[in-house]
Amino acid sequence: MRILVSGAGVAGPVLAYWLTRHGFSVTVVERAPTPRKTGGHAVDLFRPAMNISEKMGVLPRVEERATGTNRMTVHQEGARRPVRVDLSKIFSATSDRHVEIMRDDLSEIYYDAARDDVEYLFGDSITAISPDGGVRFENAAPRRFDLVVGADGLHSTVRRLVFGDESRFSAFIGAHLAVLTLPNVSALDGELLIHVGVGRTAGMYGARHLADARVLFLFRSERELDHHRDVPRQKELLRGAFDDLIPTSRLAVRGLAQGARLISTLPAGPSRALLRLTTKSARLHNSMTVDDYSPSPTASRGRVGLAGDPGGGLGAE
Ligand SMILES: Cc1cc2nc3c(=O)[nH]c(=O)nc-3n(C[C@H](O)[C@H](O)[C@H](O)COP(=O)(O)OP(=O)(O)OC[C@H]3O[C@@H](n4cnc5c(N)ncnc54)[C@H](O)[C@@H]3O)c2cc1C
């Protein structure tokens, strides 16, 4: 039986691993030209994900790549002193098994687990799926599969092609989240810095094995983006929400304000200046709409199913 999985993020490679173990012949098509290596954002794995990683034999690699973040310092706008939190206590109260890892590290580990047994098509995307399993691609020649699974993230193409427009499955709840990569000027080691204001939160953290740091911006917004890939509008929204952060932030000397400063100087559209930022000091690599997500009433239709975020969950694209 030939199965096509769309998306090599987290769900796609895990599904491919288990399907091959059960004797299926699996092809994974991934829009990115190569397995992603940007690091992405940190994700926390608790018992269910740890158990699956253990059964796949990859738990030692997952633990080896742990971010090591175990402390959080929260600065509230207007407050005189920061609050310090021992994150390990919170995590151990939540679950008896936990590790935090960068999403792209996790994706790479799962990809490696079955890469020799799975056919990967990078730099391609499904454009049409017919009820008899006929699949068309942007680049590859048309092929036929017994089953197609959409594991292609929050803005799933498979879900749109088979189940209908994304607007049927998501509703904007008035917030945006963006993650930037910056040089780790504050030499963060095991610490998450958080700045909390009314309707906005900014955070900065590093990871043991990463030379750079991540700055995360979460903020309320009345208007949704017209399109999730509208980068000029993303920058405009970020600027509007955070460009006064520098004078108010007690973290100014510790690097977080560097992210805010970067935002306030982002040019409105693509430009050479942004290109320099992109290649040298910072990448706007992850911006998303926070959706109040309702999974499709059935996660399968005919020969097509959904896994991971497309089938119900919150994630990043
Ligand atoms: C800041 C942040 C923190 C988070 N923290 C946690 C956490 O602590 N714990 C947790 O469990 N989850 C967390 N999440 C959510 C988690 O990242 C997602 O649930 C998870 O990545 C979903 O995996 P996925 O495989 O479904 O989708 P993704 O990881 O989004 O992968 C989808 C893949 O499909 C590819 N793709 C997209 N379109 C196409 C196409 N047309 N054709 C082919 N390929 C395509 C993409 O390039 C990508 O590789 C967090 C998310 C964010 C944004």
PDBQT file of the ligand as one rigid body, heavy atoms in Angstrom, charges set to zero:
ROOT
HETATM    1  C1  LIG A 401       5.926  29.674  19.885  1.00  0.00    +0.000 C 
HETATM    2  C2  LIG A 401       5.306  28.293  19.833  1.00  0.00    +0.000 A 
HETATM    3  C3  LIG A 401       5.500  27.440  20.905  1.00  0.00    +0.000 A 
HETATM    4  C4  LIG A 401       4.957  26.159  20.875  1.00  0.00    +0.000 A 
HETATM    5  N1  LIG A 401       5.168  25.350  21.952  1.00  0.00    +0.000 NA
HETATM    6  C5  LIG A 401       4.696  24.093  21.922  1.00  0.00    +0.000 A 
HETATM    7  C6  LIG A 401       4.923  23.216  23.013  1.00  0.00    +0.000 A 
HETATM    8  O1  LIG A 401       5.513  23.602  24.031  1.00  0.00    +0.000 OA
HETATM    9  N2  LIG A 401       4.490  21.937  22.939  1.00  0.00    +0.000 N 
HETATM   10  C7  LIG A 401       3.814  21.493  21.825  1.00  0.00    +0.000 A 
HETATM   11  O2  LIG A 401       3.429  20.316  21.780  1.00  0.00    +0.000 OA
HETATM   12  N3  LIG A 401       3.558  22.306  20.770  1.00  0.00    +0.000 NA
HETATM   13  C8  LIG A 401       3.975  23.582  20.808  1.00  0.00    +0.000 A 
HETATM   14  N4  LIG A 401       3.727  24.405  19.755  1.00  0.00    +0.000 N 
HETATM   15  C9  LIG A 401       2.965  23.862  18.622  1.00  0.00    +0.000 C 
HETATM   16  C10 LIG A 401       3.838  22.937  17.750  1.00  0.00    +0.000 C 
HETATM   17  O3  LIG A 401       4.915  23.678  17.214  1.00  0.00    +0.000 OA
HETATM   18  C11 LIG A 401       2.958  22.381  16.649  1.00  0.00    +0.000 C 
HETATM   19  O4  LIG A 401       1.808  21.787  17.195  1.00  0.00    +0.000 OA
HETATM   20  C12 LIG A 401       3.715  21.357  15.811  1.00  0.00    +0.000 C 
HETATM   21  O5  LIG A 401       4.843  21.924  15.205  1.00  0.00    +0.000 OA
HETATM   22  C13 LIG A 401       2.771  20.814  14.767  1.00  0.00    +0.000 C 
HETATM   23  O6  LIG A 401       3.435  19.861  14.000  1.00  0.00    +0.000 OA
HETATM   24  P1  LIG A 401       2.909  19.543  12.547  1.00  0.00    +0.000 P 
HETATM   25  O7  LIG A 401       3.834  18.491  12.001  1.00  0.00    +0.000 OA
HETATM   26  O8  LIG A 401       1.442  19.298  12.561  1.00  0.00    +0.000 OA
HETATM   27  O9  LIG A 401       3.079  20.907  11.732  1.00  0.00    +0.000 OA
HETATM   28  P2  LIG A 401       4.396  21.739  11.466  1.00  0.00    +0.000 P 
HETATM   29  O10 LIG A 401       5.435  21.486  12.477  1.00  0.00    +0.000 OA
HETATM   30  O11 LIG A 401       3.935  23.137  11.231  1.00  0.00    +0.000 OA
HETATM   31  O12 LIG A 401       4.948  21.118  10.087  1.00  0.00    +0.000 OA
HETATM   32  C14 LIG A 401       4.255  21.285   8.892  1.00  0.00    +0.000 C 
HETATM   33  C15 LIG A 401       5.230  21.020   7.751  1.00  0.00    +0.000 C 
HETATM   34  O13 LIG A 401       4.502  21.036   6.516  1.00  0.00    +0.000 OA
HETATM   35  C16 LIG A 401       5.233  21.791   5.579  1.00  0.00    +0.000 C 
HETATM   36  N5  LIG A 401       4.276  22.297   4.596  1.00  0.00    +0.000 N 
HETATM   37  C17 LIG A 401       3.435  23.355   4.712  1.00  0.00    +0.000 A 
HETATM   38  N6  LIG A 401       2.700  23.479   3.611  1.00  0.00    +0.000 NA
HETATM   39  C18 LIG A 401       3.083  22.484   2.776  1.00  0.00    +0.000 A 
HETATM   40  C19 LIG A 401       2.686  22.096   1.482  1.00  0.00    +0.000 A 
HETATM   41  N7  LIG A 401       1.746  22.761   0.799  1.00  0.00    +0.000 N 
HETATM   42  N8  LIG A 401       3.290  21.024   0.918  1.00  0.00    +0.000 NA
HETATM   43  C20 LIG A 401       4.251  20.333   1.577  1.00  0.00    +0.000 A 
HETATM   44  N9  LIG A 401       4.674  20.680   2.822  1.00  0.00    +0.000 NA
HETATM   45  C21 LIG A 401       4.094  21.735   3.409  1.00  0.00    +0.000 A 
HETATM   46  C22 LIG A 401       5.919  22.884   6.384  1.00  0.00    +0.000 C 
HETATM   47  O14 LIG A 401       7.040  23.396   5.693  1.00  0.00    +0.000 OA
HETATM   48  C23 LIG A 401       6.318  22.077   7.621  1.00  0.00    +0.000 C 
HETATM   49  O15 LIG A 401       7.570  21.451   7.459  1.00  0.00    +0.000 OA
HETATM   50  C24 LIG A 401       4.215  25.705  19.755  1.00  0.00    +0.000 A 
HETATM   51  C25 LIG A 401       4.028  26.556  18.660  1.00  0.00    +0.000 A 
HETATM   52  C26 LIG A 401       4.556  27.857  18.718  1.00  0.00    +0.000 A 
HETATM   53  C27 LIG A 401       4.336  28.774  17.554  1.00  0.00    +0.000 C 
ENDROOT
TORSDOF 0
